[in-house]
């Protein structure tokens, strides 16, 4: 039987202050999904269930990326029929890994979602890999271990950098800056030599995986496969 990976997308689809749509970022699901499909069973969840909002800016930005466009055209059921995240609490034993794609959405809803936090704690307690890419690592900011220690403390971790946020012209619309928060949680923040360059960090024996930006998404999928032996 194929390993099972639970993939959690944001349900947050509009930044009111910017009057701008947002959501999850196309290549950050498309690339790792394609890497893992066929080798794993991928189960989709989101806080609200149903359709998880796709950030239209990611469709525009990756219009020349054939893999993303093929995913957009042929795999829409993947994100339009997600299951409600709360239904997976207590079910970490049924899965082999947990993965969070990015997009600006997770910065608003998943970073403090009680169900998400509980689920990450369950996977970690069971010794199963948890992974996130780009803005996805926001999901770890409020996660603590049983002794109260932040999960990020003492770990090497990455996520969308302040420089990249500035270049995307989104800094003023963010509730916080991910790079700053990762550092504040006690992690050693790492980033690629150049903005938008790929960087994937796999620490704790492959049990904690983070990727910096869209270019890192495929590598995160590959790191998940390696961690679960698929």
N, C-alpha and C positions, 0 to 999 in steps of 0.2 A: 504494500500500500504506500502511495506517495506521501511524503511529508506534507504537513499542512502549515500554511503561513497565514496568520491573521493580519490583514492590511487595513489600517484605520485612516479614513479621510476626514477632512474638516467638514462641518456643516455651515460654516460662516461664509456668507456670500456677498456681503456689501459693507464697505467701509464708509460709515455715515459721514464722518468729518470730511472725507475727500469726495463724497458723493460718487464713489467709484465701486464697480463690481470687483469681487475678489473670489478666492476659493483655493482649490488645490491646483498645482502647477503641472501642466500636461506631461512634459518629458520625465518628471519625477515619479510618475506612476507608469507611463508607457514603457520607458527603458527598463526599469527593474522588473516590471510585469513580464515583459517579453523574455528577459533572461531566466526568470523563474518558471514561467508557464511550461507545462510539459514535464517538468522535473518535480513540481510541487502542486498541491491543491491550494489555490488562493481563495480565501474567504474575505469578503469585503464588509466593512462596518463603518459607521459614522455616528456621531452623537444623536442625531435626530432620525437616522435611518432614511430609507428612500433615496432620492437623488442627491448626491453630494455635488455642490456647485463647483464647476470648472472655471478657473480664472480665464476670461476671454483674452486677456493680454498675452497669456502663454500660448494660445492658439496662433495669435498673430506673430509672436516672436519666433515660433518654431514652425512657421508655415513651410519652410524649405527642408524641414527634417522629415524625411520619408517615413521613418519609424513612428514618429508622433502622429503624423497625418493618417497613417494606416490604422493606428490604434483609435484615433478619433472617429474615423469612418466606420470601423468594423467591430469595435469593442464597447460601444456605448452602454450596453447592459451592465458592464463591470461597475460603473459608477452611478448608474441610474437606479440600481436595485440593491443598495447597501442595506445591511441589517442593522438594527439599533444596537449601539455599542453596549448598552447596559445588559443586554441579553447574554453577553459573553463573560460577565463576571463569574468567577468560580470555575471557569472552564479552561484554564491554561493547560491543564493536563491533556486536552484534546488537540493541542497545537504544538508545533516544533519551534516557531519563531513569531515575533511580533514586529510589524514594520509600519512606520509613519512617513508617507511622502510629505513634501513641503507645499509651498505656496504661502501667501500671507495669512490665509485663514486660520491655521493652527495657532498663530500668535494671539488670536483673539478668543478662540473657544476651547482648544485642547490643552492649553498650557495650565489651566486650573480646573479641568473637567474631572470631577471626583471619580467617575467610572473609569476614565482613562488612567488616572493615577493608580487606582486600585488594581487595574489589570496589569500595568507595568510592574507593580510590586509583586503580583502573583507570578509573573513570568520570571522575574529575577530570583524570587525565592525558590522556584522550581529549577533554576540553573539553565534557563532557556534564553536564547539570544533575543535582545531587543535592539531595534535599529531605526534610524531616522535620517532624513536628508534635507539639506537646505534650511528652511524655517521649521522643519519637522522636529529638530531637537528641542524646540520650545516645550515639547511634551514632558521633558525630563526636569524642567526647572523647579517644579514643586513636588517632585518625587523624593521620598526619604526611605532609608532602610529601616528595619525594625528598631534599631537603636536611636533613630532620629537623625542620623547622618544623611545629608543630601546625597543622592545617588551620584551626582556629578563630582563630589569632593574627591580630589586626589587622582581623578582620571584625566587622560588626554582626550579631548573632545573638540569637535568642530561644528560649524553651522554657518549660515549666511553671515558674511563679515560686515562690519560697519562701512568699509570702503565700498563694498558691493551695494549695500543699501543706499548709500549716497549716490552712486552712479545710476541706480535705478530710479532715483528721485522720489523715494518713498519714505525717507527717514522721518520727515515731519508728520507723517500719518501713522507711524508705528506707536503702539502703546509703550514700548520699550525697545531697546536694541539688543538683539539676541547675543551678539558677541559679548557685550557688557554683562549680561545676565549669566552667561555660562561662566565667565570669569568670577563673578560675584558668588556663584555657588561653590567655588573652590576648585574648579577644574583648571587644567592647563590647556588654554585655548590655542589651537593650531590653525594655520591657514596656508593655502597654496602660495607659492612665490609670487604669483601674479593674480590679480582679481579675475574671477570667473574660471580659473584653472581648476582641474579636478583634484580633490583630496578626499581620501577615505581613510578613516582611522578605525581599526579593529583592535580592541583591547580586552582585557580580562579573558584571554583565551578565546576570543571571538564572540564573547557573550554580550559585548557592548559596542555597537557599530554606529558611527556617525559619518555623514558626508557633507561637504561644505555648500554645494550649489548644484544647479541643474546638471553641470558637466560631470558631477560625481554620482549621479543616480544609478547609472549602469553598474559602476563599481560597487555600490552598496548592495545591489541585487546579487552580484557575484560573491560578495563577502558573506551574505546570508547563506547562500548555497554551500559555501565552504564550511561555514560554522555548523550547519546541520548535516553535513556529509552527503548532500544531494548531488 
